[in-house]
Amino acid sequence: MGQAELEERLFELVGYMVTSGRNLLDETSLYGPFRLLDAASRLILLLEDEEIISSRLSTIRERIDAGKYSVMTSPGEFRTFLDSLVDALVDHMNPGKEKGGDQLGKRTEISRG
């Protein structure tokens, strides 16, 4: 992807985030967490498209995409999903843990294609 296309995609993501922020003033409170998760997923996808590869981020994006729409069917299920997602992030951040395979701070984990 060229510099101009990357800038355009980043601008679209920022536009999504800014308009989401404005819309949240008038939307139900559950839309906020959904929009944040969706923005995180979009950012990770953009990085993947740029061939900036991280198994931690890809795993988190897959989990986000698998569970984010539970907000539409069950607030309780969505809350449980968010709790499990936070737990997964913590598991991937602790350098002493082997869960998930990656450790925060290792420069070799993120590589450009």
C-alpha positions as CSV (number, residue, x, y, z in Angstrom):
1,M,0.0,0.0,0.0
2,G,1.4,3.4,-0.9
3,Q,1.8,6.4,1.4
4,A,-1.3,8.2,0.0
5,E,-3.5,5.1,0.4
6,L,-2.2,4.5,3.9
7,E,-2.9,8.1,4.8
8,E,-6.4,7.9,3.4
9,R,-7.2,4.7,5.4
10,L,-5.8,6.3,8.6
11,F,-7.9,9.4,7.9
12,E,-11.0,7.3,7.5
13,L,-10.2,5.5,10.8
14,V,-9.7,8.9,12.6
15,G,-12.9,10.1,11.0
16,Y,-14.8,7.0,12.3
17,M,-13.4,7.6,15.8
18,V,-14.2,11.3,15.8
19,T,-17.8,10.9,14.5
20,S,-18.3,8.0,16.9
21,G,-17.3,10.3,19.7
22,R,-19.9,12.8,18.6
23,N,-22.6,10.2,18.0
24,L,-22.1,8.8,21.5
25,L,-23.6,12.0,23.0
26,D,-27.0,10.8,21.7
27,E,-26.6,7.0,21.5
28,T,-27.1,4.3,24.1
29,S,-24.2,3.8,26.4
30,L,-23.4,0.3,25.0
31,Y,-22.4,1.8,21.7
32,G,-19.3,3.3,23.2
33,P,-17.5,0.0,24.0
34,F,-18.6,-1.4,20.7
35,R,-17.2,1.5,18.8
36,L,-13.9,1.3,20.6
37,L,-13.6,-2.4,19.9
38,D,-14.5,-1.8,16.3
39,A,-11.8,0.9,16.0
40,A,-9.2,-1.4,17.5
41,S,-10.1,-4.1,15.1
42,R,-9.9,-1.7,12.1
43,L,-6.5,-0.4,13.3
44,I,-5.1,-4.0,13.6
45,L,-6.5,-4.9,10.2
46,L,-4.8,-1.8,8.7
47,L,-1.5,-2.9,10.3
48,E,-1.9,-6.4,8.9
49,D,-2.7,-5.0,5.5
50,E,0.6,-3.1,5.8
51,E,2.3,-6.4,6.5
52,I,3.1,-5.3,10.1
53,I,2.6,-8.7,11.6
54,S,1.9,-9.5,15.3
55,S,0.3,-12.7,16.3
56,R,-0.8,-11.0,19.6
57,L,-2.6,-8.3,17.7
58,S,-4.1,-10.8,15.2
59,T,-5.4,-13.0,18.0
60,I,-7.0,-10.0,19.7
61,R,-8.6,-8.8,16.4
62,E,-10.0,-12.2,15.8
63,R,-11.5,-12.3,19.3
64,I,-12.9,-8.8,18.9
65,D,-14.5,-9.6,15.6
66,A,-16.0,-12.9,17.0
67,G,-17.6,-11.3,19.9
68,K,-18.3,-7.6,19.3
69,Y,-21.8,-8.0,17.9
70,S,-23.0,-9.6,21.1
71,V,-23.7,-6.0,22.1
72,M,-26.8,-6.2,19.9
73,T,-28.3,-9.4,21.5
74,S,-27.3,-9.5,25.1
75,P,-25.7,-6.8,27.2
76,G,-24.7,-9.4,29.8
77,E,-23.0,-11.5,27.2
78,F,-21.2,-8.4,25.8
79,R,-20.0,-7.6,29.3
80,T,-18.7,-11.1,29.8
81,F,-17.0,-10.9,26.3
82,L,-15.3,-7.6,27.3
83,D,-14.1,-9.1,30.6
84,S,-12.6,-12.1,28.7
85,L,-11.0,-9.8,26.1
86,V,-9.3,-7.7,28.9
87,D,-8.1,-11.0,30.5
88,A,-6.7,-12.1,27.1
89,L,-4.9,-8.7,26.7
90,V,-3.4,-9.1,30.2
91,D,-2.2,-12.6,29.4
92,H,-0.4,-11.3,26.3
93,M,1.2,-8.4,28.2
94,N,2.8,-10.3,31.0
95,P,6.4,-11.1,29.9
96,G,6.7,-14.1,32.2
97,K,3.6,-15.9,30.8
98,E,3.7,-18.2,27.8
99,K,0.0,-18.0,27.2
100,G,-0.6,-16.7,23.6
101,G,3.1,-17.0,22.8
102,D,4.0,-13.3,22.5
103,Q,5.5,-11.0,25.1
104,L,5.3,-7.3,25.3
105,G,8.5,-5.5,24.5
106,K,10.1,-8.0,22.2
107,R,10.9,-6.2,19.0
108,T,11.1,-9.4,17.0
109,E,7.4,-10.1,17.3
110,I,6.3,-7.4,15.0
111,S,7.9,-7.7,11.6
112,R,7.4,-6.0,8.3
113,G,6.6,-8.5,5.6
